Amino acid sequence: MTSSVPLEMQGVTKRFGFFTAVRDLSFTVPQGSIVGFLGPNGAGKSTGLRMALGVLSPDEGEARLFGAPPNINSLRRVGFLPEERGLYKKMSPRAIISYFARLKGMSAPDSRKRADELLEAMGLAEFGRSRISKLSKGMAQKVQILSSLAHGPEFLILDEPFSGLDPVNQQGLEDLIIEEHKRGATILFSTHVMEHAERLCDSIVMMARGRKVFDGTLDEAYGALGRAVLIGVSDGFDLDTALAPKGFTQNEKQGDTWRVSLPQGQDAQDALRAAINAGAPITSFRPEEARLRDVFVSLVSEAEAADLDESLKADTIAEVI
Amino acid sequence: MMRSIYLVARRDYLGYVQAWGFWLGLLLTPVLMGVGMMAPSWAAASQPTRYYTVIEDGNAFAEVLRSELDKEREQVARMTLDPLAVMNNETSEAIETFDAALDEGASVEVALERAGGSTVDLPQSDFIYVEPPARTSEALQPYLLGERSIETPNGPQTLFAAIFVPEGDGEIEYWSENITAQSLRGKVQAAEQTLTERRVFEEAGVSPRILNEAENRARTVSEKRARPPSAAGAGAQVTLADRAPFFAAVMMAFLLWFLIFSVVNYLLMGTIEERSNKIFDSLLTSVKLPHMLAGKLLAVLAVALTLMAVWAIGAAVVVNMFSSAMPADMRETLFTVISAVARPSLLVPAVLSFVLGYLMYGAVFLALGSLCDTIQEAQTLMTPLIVLLMVPMFMIVVAINDAESPILSVMSWVPVFTPFLLILRVPAGPPLWEVAGLLVLMIAATLLVLWLAARVYRAGAVHGAGVGDVGKWFAKALPGKKG
């Protein structure tokens, strides 16, 4: 049975010996979305993506690609860029792009035509018939990206697509992803560079130590971090003592500026009003701009702390036994 | 499914044939094989003509020695006159005329001309007799050391050897400066043996004529083959057509061995390249693993078939070029030989052995390649395989001497050797149940190897298992060593 949902991961776990690379991972990639799969190195992103593609089999749970376990037919609708880049060094870019497109079901003439178009569009036309070994690393990487999307896939899975590219090429790749999205492709890409996710994604899935620590929209992610305002004061005024009785209890001094966390139900205006009422000599005021990077660091730290707690508990139980 | 297999096979095939190593192998292999086949005759032809002398009373020893030295040339002369008769162990009018002329004391050249042959094809004698320039060892020393030359039809030359044959029972002395080239000394020994036999017979009152007649009257041994009544039409005489299947089997077994040793290496190298270039994930999301393996195995088989086809066409062109010069009876014999080899009872098991043997070893090489990042790592795993592959090579040597040797029968039941040894055994006509049993064993073993190879390949390609993991797998497989 096929489904319009490109990817559903349901309680997926993968172990390698005693090491659990991915633990009870569930998320969905809706059709037409751009989803960022974020996490630090070793978080289990690549293992998760390889299970989504059926390269690895989950020990528990299920990965469903277009409504069914990954199979060669559903994989034809997918374009995949692996984290470990590699191409046949003696082949030409044109031949490689055409080869992978044909493996995905394209006819030989169409695949060659498509290869020429893509190489032209990426400014690689003059290297179309050179050997891969003669190209620069960045050029070879572009060829690999092109070979993953030459057959016009409905669903693109890109594992760390920006790594190894210079800023100009990173921008080029962002443009390409947006173009593919406009064409109608659903896109899931992993990265640990938050700026790409902030610019491109509708929603994100964050991983840390094999666990999912967040799954939602960017706004929800910023919300998860908690909102704050930055209030500048003069004469060393103690804003924490002044605001604490009014319900603003989490205040942090950063030089002449105080970072005041907003409790549930209070907004920036409430904090400003409370500070004026407390007679604070205010020199500046601005709501804090949330960054995905901060959300990421915060959530990863929480996950690591939770993991540490869990392993400490396990050690204690083991000692008791 | 077929499309994926075809695409993988096509890509790999084109990758292999576009490499310069392929063209080098294509061109150099026949050249090297030709050099190997011609080397003995070139070595013989390149040997310098040497001059010897015999110091004796009369010329009896010198005559017998010359006759001994001419024996190899006599056989060459017979081959020139009628090669088919010589190969089929038969005689012919020309050969009988030649032998009669020799018996009358004619030289090889004269006998060959008398029988209608051409002396152009006859190699020159390696050793030529010259009259002794002196009669004592002291006086001959300067000639043997090259300080003085002897006069020969080819101008002044150094004397290679001097043989002193004393009267009575004294020791024969063989003098030469060269102590490494021993063939002339061997012939001197053989000549002395012949002369002694004659002398002893004469002393016993047997005249040389009777001795000669006794030698000539010795009956030749004619080799016959027992055949079932259905094949009685072929006659009982053992001919080249009878031996052809055995030669063909040896050639085919050697070809399989050569294929595994050379062409199958492509699989190993290709897989190492894919592993080191990290292409597996891209491939595995485009093609099913069994299809990928099938494509790879087909590609290398196609490379091997290309090589063989090019060589076969080349050989056919060469044969065609010389076919006009080939006598009609030789063409007929060639046809008989081909008919004897191209029988389904020989070809079906042989071709199956060839294909299954290739698949078995090809799959092993693929699996090994998937575990290695470098050629050096592959060599670690290859060493035991190479040692294993030497066994069939020894068995080919055994089969050349006796295709029905019991050791071949026993060893053919070892699955890793079955493909080679079944090919070698088939011309000897083993029982049908045994051929069927060996084929079943071979198919089962090949399927098992393919299944295991696919698992190892998956471990290497997907999970990144390496050479170090092989030891762990063996440890796990040992009883009582789980985990």
Interface residues (C-beta under 8 A of the other chain):
Chain A: F16 R50 L53 G54 V55 L56 I72 L75 V78 F80 P82 E84 R85 G86 L87 Y88 K89 K90 M91 Y99 F100 R102 L103 K104 Q144 S147 S148
Chain B: S4 L7 V8 R11 G15 Q18 A19 E273 E274 N277 K278 I279 D281 S282 L283 L284 T285 S286 V287 K288 V462 H463
